[in-house]
């Protein structure tokens, strides 16, 4: 009989991980696994310009243009910026709480059984 491994994630939602939208966009660029200069080239920008646009510098008024966001998502293949917006504006907090409670109700019997197995 094959053993099943249960995976639990204690990572918060995207809004917890990235309080500001700029943070999730920056994470998509720097965490996608592609070279930064390749992403900049896909966007027809220099790496220094892209870096400047993604920086959180209050003294610099150069920001990443929103109309280029679809291109950036295509270049990184990271959809977290889209999911961040969905979580921020479309998810119902009550539904999320119900879903979390349902997940706990499903997991508790399995956790109890695993604890009993460990005690043997």
MIDO-260460 format. One record per residue: residue number from 1; residue in one letter; x, y, z of N, C-alpha, C in turn. Coordinates in pm, 1 decimal. Layout:
BEGIN
<NUM, 'A', <X, Y, Z>, <X, Y, Z>, <X, Y, Z>>;
...
% end
This chain:
BEGIN
<1, 'X', <84.9, -117.7, 0.0>, <0.0, 0.0, 0.0>, <89.7, 124.3, 0.0>>;
<2, 'X', <63.5, 213.5, -89.6>, <142.5, 336.3, -99.3>, <102.2, 432.7, 11.6>>;
<3, 'X', <201.9, 493.0, 71.0>, <174.2, 591.3, 175.3>, <141.7, 725.2, 111.4>>;
<4, 'X', <49.0, 794.1, 170.9>, <14.3, 927.6, 123.6>, <77.2, 1029.4, 216.9>>;
<5, 'X', <126.2, 1134.5, 159.0>, <184.5, 1240.6, 239.0>, <88.3, 1357.9, 239.9>>;
<6, 'X', <57.3, 1403.0, 358.8>, <-32.8, 1516.0, 372.6>, <50.6, 1643.6, 375.8>>;
<7, 'X', <12.0, 1739.4, 295.5>, <85.4, 1865.5, 288.8>, <2.0, 1975.4, 352.0>>;
<8, 'X', <60.8, 2042.6, 448.8>, <-5.3, 2155.2, 512.9>, <73.6, 2281.3, 482.0>>;
<9, 'X', <3.5, 2385.5, 448.8>, <69.9, 2512.4, 422.4>, <24.3, 2612.9, 526.9>>;
<10, 'X', <119.8, 2672.1, 594.9>, <87.2, 2772.9, 694.7>, <117.9, 2912.9, 643.1>>;
<11, 'X', <139.0, 2921.3, 513.2>, <167.9, 3048.0, 449.1>, <38.2, 3127.4, 437.8>>;
<12, 'X', <46.1, 3254.8, 467.6>, <-71.8, 3338.5, 457.6>, <-113.2, 3359.3, 313.3>>;
<13, 'X', <-228.6, 3419.8, 295.4>, <-273.2, 3452.4, 161.1>, <-183.5, 3559.3, 100.2>>;
<14, 'X', <-207.2, 3588.6, -24.6>, <-123.5, 3686.8, -94.2>, <-128.0, 3824.2, -27.9>>;
<15, 'X', <-243.3, 3860.6, 26.0>, <-253.0, 3991.2, 92.0>, <-169.0, 3995.0, 219.0>>;
<16, 'X', <-155.5, 3880.3, 285.5>, <-70.2, 3873.9, 404.1>, <77.0, 3877.4, 364.8>>;
<17, 'X', <109.9, 3804.8, 259.4>, <249.0, 3798.7, 214.6>, <295.2, 3929.6, 151.7>>;
<18, 'X', <205.3, 3993.2, 78.9>, <239.7, 4114.6, 3.7>, <136.9, 4223.3, 34.4>>;
<19, 'X', <160.5, 4302.7, 137.5>, <61.6, 4404.2, 175.5>, <34.3, 4507.3, 66.2>>;
<20, 'X', <133.9, 4539.2, -14.1>, <117.7, 4636.8, -121.4>, <123.2, 4565.8, -256.1>>;
<21, 'X', <45.7, 4614.4, -350.4>, <43.4, 4552.8, -483.5>, <181.5, 4554.5, -548.1>>;
<22, 'X', <254.3, 4661.3, -528.0>, <390.0, 4671.7, -583.1>, <477.0, 4554.6, -534.6>>;
<23, 'X', <454.3, 4509.9, -410.3>, <533.7, 4399.8, -354.3>, <512.3, 4270.0, -431.9>>;
<24, 'X', <388.2, 4240.1, -466.8>, <361.5, 4115.4, -538.9>, <411.0, 4124.4, -683.0>>;
<25, 'X', <402.7, 4242.0, -742.3>, <455.9, 4259.3, -878.4>, <607.6, 4241.4, -876.4>>;
<26, 'X', <672.2, 4301.3, -779.4>, <817.6, 4288.0, -766.1>, <855.5, 4141.3, -742.8>>;
<27, 'X', <780.7, 4071.9, -657.0>, <808.3, 3930.2, -630.1>, <790.4, 3846.1, -755.7>>;
<28, 'X', <693.2, 3881.1, -838.1>, <672.0, 3807.4, -963.1>, <792.6, 3821.1, -1054.8>>;
<29, 'X', <849.0, 3939.0, -1060.6>, <964.5, 3962.6, -1148.1>, <1089.1, 3894.6, -1093.1>>;
<30, 'X', <1118.3, 3918.1, -966.7>, <1242.8, 3866.5, -909.9>, <1235.4, 3718.0, -874.9>>;
<31, 'X', <1115.7, 3664.1, -862.0>, <1103.2, 3524.6, -820.4>, <1060.4, 3428.3, -928.6>>;
<32, 'X', <1055.1, 3472.4, -1052.9>, <1001.9, 3386.0, -1158.9>, <1103.8, 3285.4, -1211.6>>;
<33, 'X', <1230.6, 3304.5, -1179.4>, <1332.0, 3210.9, -1226.4>, <1399.1, 3251.3, -1356.3>>;
<34, 'X', <1353.1, 3355.9, -1418.4>, <1416.9, 3405.9, -1540.9>, <1513.9, 3517.3, -1504.7>>;
<35, 'X', <1611.7, 3536.4, -1589.3>, <1704.8, 3645.7, -1566.0>, <1632.1, 3779.1, -1579.6>>;
<36, 'X', <1668.6, 3869.7, -1492.2>, <1606.1, 4001.7, -1490.5>, <1621.0, 4071.4, -1625.3>>;
<37, 'X', <1738.6, 4059.9, -1685.1>, <1761.1, 4128.1, -1813.1>, <1675.3, 4068.4, -1924.5>>;
<38, 'X', <1639.7, 3939.3, -1914.2>, <1552.2, 3877.2, -2013.9>, <1409.9, 3931.2, -2001.2>>;
<39, 'X', <1365.2, 3949.1, -1877.9>, <1231.6, 4006.0, -1856.0>, <1228.4, 4149.6, -1907.2>>;
<40, 'X', <1331.4, 4226.0, -1875.1>, <1339.2, 4364.3, -1923.5>, <1337.8, 4367.7, -2075.8>>;
<41, 'X', <1410.1, 4276.0, -2139.2>, <1413.4, 4271.4, -2286.2>, <1275.6, 4238.6, -2342.2>>;
<42, 'X', <1203.3, 4145.2, -2277.5>, <1067.2, 4112.9, -2321.9>, <976.8, 4235.5, -2316.8>>;
<43, 'X', <1004.5, 4324.1, -2223.0>, <924.8, 4445.9, -2207.1>, <983.0, 4562.7, -2286.0>>;
<44, 'X', <1088.7, 4534.9, -2361.3>, <1157.3, 4637.1, -2440.8>, <1203.8, 4753.0, -2352.5>>;
<45, 'X', <1264.6, 4715.7, -2239.2>, <1318.3, 4813.3, -2144.1>, <1460.8, 4773.3, -2109.6>>;
<46, 'X', <1535.6, 4867.5, -2062.0>, <1667.2, 4833.5, -2008.1>, <1646.8, 4776.4, -1867.8>>;
<47, 'X', <1735.2, 4689.0, -1823.4>, <1723.8, 4636.7, -1686.8>, <1724.0, 4748.1, -1581.7>>;
<48, 'X', <1802.7, 4851.6, -1604.4>, <1807.8, 4960.5, -1505.7>, <1675.0, 5035.8, -1499.2>>;
<49, 'X', <1608.8, 5054.0, -1613.8>, <1479.2, 5122.1, -1613.4>, <1374.3, 5036.7, -1543.2>>;
<50, 'X', <1371.6, 4907.5, -1573.5>, <1274.9, 4819.3, -1507.4>, <1300.1, 4816.8, -1357.3>>;
<51, 'X', <1424.8, 4807.1, -1318.0>, <1459.3, 4807.8, -1175.8>, <1412.7, 4936.9, -1109.5>>;
<52, 'X', <1434.5, 5046.1, -1175.3>, <1392.7, 5176.9, -1123.4>, <1241.0, 5183.5, -1108.5>>;
<53, 'X', <1168.7, 5129.4, -1207.1>, <1022.3, 5132.6, -1202.8>, <965.9, 5044.5, -1091.6>>;
<54, 'X', <1035.7, 4936.8, -1059.5>, <988.0, 4845.2, -956.3>, <1033.3, 4885.5, -816.2>>;
<55, 'X', <1129.3, 4975.1, -808.7>, <1183.0, 5016.7, -679.0>, <1078.6, 5094.7, -600.3>>;
<56, 'X', <1089.9, 5085.4, -471.4>, <999.3, 5159.4, -383.5>, <1073.0, 5283.8, -334.4>>;
<57, 'X', <1093.8, 5376.6, -426.0>, <1168.6, 5497.9, -395.5>, <1073.9, 5617.6, -400.2>>;
<58, 'X', <1039.6, 5674.1, -284.3>, <945.1, 5786.5, -283.8>, <998.4, 5911.9, -353.5>>;
<59, 'X', <1129.5, 5918.9, -371.3>, <1188.2, 6036.0, -437.7>, <1189.8, 6023.4, -589.7>>;
<60, 'X', <1150.6, 5906.9, -639.7>, <1151.6, 5883.8, -784.7>, <1007.4, 5867.7, -831.3>>;
<61, 'X', <965.0, 5949.6, -923.5>, <826.1, 5942.4, -971.1>, <809.6, 5843.9, -1085.8>>;
<62, 'X', <911.4, 5766.8, -1116.4>, <905.7, 5669.2, -1225.5>, <849.1, 5538.4, -1172.0>>;
<63, 'X', <728.2, 5502.9, -1211.6>, <662.8, 5380.1, -1167.6>, <634.1, 5290.5, -1287.0>>;
<64, 'X', <611.2, 5163.5, -1257.8>, <578.2, 5069.9, -1364.9>, <439.1, 5103.4, -1418.3>>;
<65, 'X', <424.5, 5122.5, -1549.6>, <293.9, 5159.7, -1606.2>, <195.6, 5042.5, -1603.5>>;
<66, 'X', <77.2, 5068.7, -1554.4>, <-23.9, 4963.9, -1542.2>, <-61.2, 4901.3, -1675.5>>;
<67, 'X', <-57.0, 4977.7, -1782.2>, <-95.0, 4921.0, -1911.6>, <7.3, 4818.6, -1961.1>>;
<68, 'X', <123.1, 4810.4, -1897.8>, <224.8, 4711.9, -1934.8>, <217.0, 4585.6, -1848.1>>;
<69, 'X', <126.4, 4585.3, -1750.1>, <115.5, 4471.5, -1658.5>, <86.4, 4339.1, -1729.3>>;
<70, 'X', <-3.9, 4334.0, -1828.0>, <-24.1, 4206.6, -1898.3>, <104.4, 4154.1, -1963.6>>;
<71, 'X', <185.4, 4243.0, -2017.6>, <312.7, 4200.4, -2077.1>, <406.7, 4145.1, -1970.6>>;
<72, 'X', <409.7, 4210.8, -1855.7>, <495.6, 4165.5, -1747.0>, <453.4, 4027.1, -1699.0>>;
<73, 'X', <323.7, 4006.4, -1684.0>, <274.0, 3875.4, -1641.1>, <307.6, 3770.5, -1746.0>>;
<74, 'X', <296.9, 3806.0, -1872.5>, <336.3, 3713.6, -1978.5>, <484.9, 3681.9, -1975.5>>;
<75, 'X', <566.9, 3780.8, -1945.8>, <712.1, 3760.9, -1942.4>, <755.4, 3675.6, -1824.0>>;
<76, 'X', <686.5, 3689.9, -1711.2>, <725.0, 3614.8, -1591.1>, <650.1, 3482.8, -1577.6>>;
<77, 'X', <534.4, 3471.8, -1642.7>, <445.4, 3356.7, -1627.4>, <400.7, 3339.8, -1481.8>>;
<78, 'X', <406.3, 3446.1, -1405.5>, <366.0, 3445.2, -1264.9>, <234.1, 3520.1, -1255.2>>;
<79, 'X', <131.0, 3449.8, -1214.4>, <-3.0, 3509.5, -1210.5>, <-40.2, 3566.0, -1073.5>>;
<80, 'X', <54.8, 3566.0, -982.1>, <24.0, 3617.6, -848.4>, <-28.3, 3761.0, -849.0>>;
<81, 'X', <19.1, 3850.2, -936.6>, <-41.1, 3984.3, -937.1>, <-191.4, 3981.6, -967.5>>;
<82, 'X', <-233.3, 3891.4, -1053.7>, <-376.8, 3878.1, -1084.4>, <-450.5, 3821.6, -963.5>>;
<83, 'X', <-394.0, 3716.3, -903.4>, <-457.9, 3653.7, -787.5>, <-465.1, 3750.3, -669.1>>;
<84, 'X', <-364.3, 3835.6, -655.8>, <-364.9, 3935.8, -548.9>, <-486.3, 4026.9, -564.6>>;
<85, 'X', <-510.9, 4072.1, -686.6>, <-626.5, 4158.7, -712.1>, <-757.6, 4085.6, -684.2>>;
<86, 'X', <-764.4, 3959.4, -723.9>, <-885.3, 3880.2, -697.5>, <-907.0, 3867.9, -547.4>>;
<87, 'X', <-800.3, 3833.9, -475.7>, <-811.9, 3819.3, -330.7>, <-851.7, 3951.3, -265.0>>;
<88, 'X', <-798.9, 4058.7, -315.1>, <-824.7, 4190.6, -256.1>, <-966.2, 4240.3, -283.4>>;
<89, 'X', <-1016.0, 4216.1, -403.8>, <-1142.4, 4278.1, -442.0>, <-1259.5, 4182.4, -462.5>>;
<90, 'X', <-1234.2, 4054.8, -482.9>, <-1344.6, 3964.9, -514.6>, <-1374.6, 3859.9, -408.9>>;
<91, 'X', <-1275.3, 3821.9, -329.7>, <-1301.3, 3717.8, -231.3>, <-1378.7, 3774.6, -113.3>>;
<92, 'X', <-1475.2, 3697.2, -69.6>, <-1557.4, 3734.5, 44.3>, <-1490.1, 3683.3, 172.4>>;
<93, 'X', <-1457.8, 3771.8, 267.2>, <-1390.7, 3727.7, 390.2>, <-1470.1, 3622.3, 467.9>>;
<94, 'X', <-1602.9, 3633.1, 466.9>, <-1684.5, 3533.1, 537.3>, <-1670.1, 3396.6, 471.7>>;
<95, 'X', <-1666.1, 3395.5, 339.2>, <-1650.1, 3269.3, 268.4>, <-1513.8, 3208.5, 298.4>>;
<96, 'X', <-1410.5, 3292.4, 304.6>, <-1276.2, 3243.4, 336.0>, <-1272.4, 3181.6, 474.8>>;
<97, 'X', <-1339.9, 3244.2, 570.5>, <-1343.9, 3189.5, 706.5>, <-1418.1, 3056.6, 708.5>>;
<98, 'X', <-1530.1, 3049.4, 635.6>, <-1604.5, 2922.8, 628.1>, <-1518.6, 2814.8, 565.0>>;
<99, 'X', <-1448.1, 2850.9, 459.7>, <-1362.0, 2755.8, 390.6>, <-1250.1, 2707.3, 483.2>>;
<100, 'X', <-1193.1, 2797.5, 561.1>, <-1088.0, 2758.6, 655.6>, <-1144.2, 2665.2, 762.1>>;
<101, 'X', <-1264.2, 2695.2, 812.1>, <-1327.2, 2608.2, 911.8>, <-1357.5, 2471.2, 852.2>>;
<102, 'X', <-1406.6, 2467.3, 729.4>, <-1433.6, 2339.7, 662.7>, <-1305.9, 2258.7, 644.7>>;
<103, 'X', <-1198.7, 2325.5, 608.1>, <-1070.9, 2256.7, 590.8>, <-1024.3, 2197.4, 722.8>>;
<104, 'X', <-1037.3, 2273.9, 830.3>, <-999.1, 2221.8, 962.0>, <-1084.2, 2101.9, 1001.0>>;
<105, 'X', <-1213.8, 2110.0, 974.6>, <-1302.4, 1997.2, 1006.4>, <-1263.5, 1872.2, 928.5>>;
<106, 'X', <-1218.8, 1889.9, 805.8>, <-1175.2, 1775.6, 725.8>, <-1042.8, 1719.5, 776.4>>;
<107, 'X', <-953.8, 1806.8, 820.1>, <-820.2, 1763.8, 860.9>, <-814.2, 1706.5, 1001.8>>;
<108, 'X', <-898.6, 1752.7, 1091.5>, <-890.4, 1709.8, 1230.6>, <-897.1, 1558.4, 1248.7>>;
<109, 'X', <-990.5, 1487.5, 1185.1>, <-990.8, 1341.9, 1202.6>, <-860.1, 1277.2, 1155.7>>;
<110, 'X', <-803.9, 1326.6, 1048.1>, <-678.2, 1270.8, 997.4>, <-563.3, 1300.9, 1092.9>>;
<111, 'X', <-564.3, 1419.8, 1150.3>, <-460.2, 1456.6, 1245.9>, <-472.9, 1371.3, 1371.7>>;
<112, 'X', <-597.0, 1353.2, 1419.6>, <-618.7, 1269.3, 1537.9>, <-570.7, 1127.3, 1513.1>>;
<113, 'X', <-601.2, 1073.6, 1395.2>, <-557.5, 938.3, 1360.8>, <-405.0, 930.6, 1355.3>>;
<114, 'X', <-342.8, 1030.8, 1298.4>, <-196.4, 1032.9, 1290.5>, <-134.7, 1039.3, 1430.0>>;
<115, 'X', <-195.2, 1116.3, 1519.4>, <-145.2, 1123.5, 1656.9>, <-157.8, 989.0, 1727.3>>;
<116, 'X', <-269.2, 919.0, 1704.5>, <-286.9, 785.7, 1763.8>, <-181.0, 689.5, 1713.1>>;
<117, 'X', <-150.6, 698.7, 1584.1>, <-47.2, 611.9, 1526.1>, <89.0, 641.1, 1588.1>>;
<118, 'X', <116.3, 765.3, 1614.5>, <244.0, 802.3, 1675.0>, <256.4, 752.0, 1818.6>>;
<119, 'X', <142.8, 742.4, 1887.9>, <144.2, 696.6, 2027.2>, <168.0, 547.1, 2039.1>>;
<120, 'X', <145.9, 471.9, 1932.9>, <161.2, 325.2, 1939.2>, <303.7, 284.9, 1953.9>>;
% end
